[in-house]
Amino acid sequence: MKTPTITIAGAGLVGPLLAISLRQRGFPVVLYERRADMRRVQVSDGRSINLAVSARGIYALQQAGVWSELRDIAIPMRGRLMHLLTGELIFQPYGQDESEVINSVSRAALNIALLDAAEAAGAQFTSSNAASDVLAPTMALLCVCATNNRARKQRLPPKS
């Protein structure tokens, strides 16, 4: 029996991470993104510039094979400064000792590393296509092309 192709709508941080994990398990994967490919064009940073990555996030990035390249640009954050109602400032550590930190990582660098790793793992990537609907029972994905706003049906899974 042929292994079914998995279609993922969205190539933010979770889409490519899921694509990598599925490829590691042998599934064919197609990843759709409504925005232009951020590796090829300048895009808005969106919600935030940096993300805080904890031990669980680092573990996931290690499993995906991208943490080693991100570790060099990560900035360790040992805690935060709290402003009390009295005006006093107190330091609140993130961990129980100096070794327990949260790492600040560029959202764009993380996203690019995950997209590169997903493609390197064999996932197909299609940008500038917004998934707007799944048409059951035909299992067609209705996509709207970002460059000309034309809708088109894409058979799920796409033909290899």
N, C-alpha and C positions, 0 to 999 in steps of 0.2 A: 504494500500500500504506500502511495506517495505521501510524504510529509506535507501537511497543509502550509501554505504561505500565511504568515501573520502580517496583518496590516496595522500600522500604528499611525494615528492622526496626531501630529504635534511633535516638533523636534526642539522643544525647549530643553530642559535638563532631564526630565524623566523619560521622554521618548527615546533618545539615543541610548540612555542607560539600560532601558528595557530591551532595546534592540540588541545591544551587546550581549546581555544575559541570554536572550533567546538564541542568538547565533552560537554562543558557547554550548548550547544544548542541541544544536543541529537544525534549528528551524530556519527556513527561508523567511526573510523579513523585508518588508517595504515600509519606508518611513516617509510620510507626507508632512509638509510644512507650508502654511499659508504665506509666511513671510519669504522674502528673498533669502538666499543662502548667505548667512552672516560672515562666512569665510571669504566671500567674493565681493560683497558690497558693504559699505558703511551703513549700519543700522543703529537705531536708537537703543540706548542701554535699557530702556524699559523701566521696570519697577525699582531696581536697585543696582548699584554699581558693584558692590561686594556682597558676598554671602559668608555667613559663619558656618564652618564645617566642623562638626563634632566627630567623636570617635566612630559612631555608627556610619556617618557619611564617608569618612576616610576608609572604613572597611569596604563599603560598596564601591568606592573609586579604586581601591586596590584590586578588588575582584574583577573590575572592568579593565584594569591594566593602565590607568591614567594617573594614579596618585603620584607616582615617582616623578612625572614631569611637572605636576602642579605643586609638589612639596617645596620646590625651590622658590616659588613666587608667593607661597602662603605666608601670612603674617600672624604669628602667634598672639592671641589675646588672652591675658591671664585673668582678667576680670573687668568689672565696670565700676565707674564712679557714681555713687548714689547721692542725690541732693535731698536732704531731709527737709521737712517743713520749717525747722528751726534755722535753716541756712547752712547747717553743718554738712560737710562732704565726707562720705565714708567709702572706702574701697570694699567691694564685694567680689571675692575671688570666684572663678568659675569651677575650680576644683578644690580638692582637699590639700594638695601640695603644689609646688612650682611646676611639676611635670604635667599636670592636668590643665590643658589649655584648649581653647576653641580657636580654630584657624580661619582667618579672613582670606577669601580667595575671590579674584575677579570673576564675576558672573559670565562675562563674555569669554574669558580665557577658558573657563570650565566648560561652557557650552561648545566652544570650538574643539577642545580636546575630546569631548564625548562624541561629537559628530565625526571627527576624524577617526576615532577608534571604532565607531559603529560601521563606517564604510570599510575600514581596514579589516574588520571581522567578516565582511561580506554582505552587510545590509545594503539594499538599494535605497537611495535618497532622492526625493523629488521635492524641490522647493517651488514657491510661488503658486501653490495649489491648495486652496482651502477646501477641506472636506465639509460639505454642508449637510449630507444626508446619506444613509445607507438604505438602499431600495430592496426590501425583502419581498418575495422570497428569491429574487434573482441574485441577491448578494452583490449588487453593483454599488460602488461608492460614487456619489455625485460630487464632483469637484468643480470649483469655480477658479479659473485661471486668473491670477492677480494682475497679469499684464494686459489682458483684454476683457476681463469680466465675463467671459463666455463660460457657460456651464457645459460640462461634458460628463458622460458616464464612464466610469472606470470599472471594469470587471474585477471582482474580488475572488480569488487573488489575481493579480495581473499575470498575463501570460509571460513566461520566462523567455 
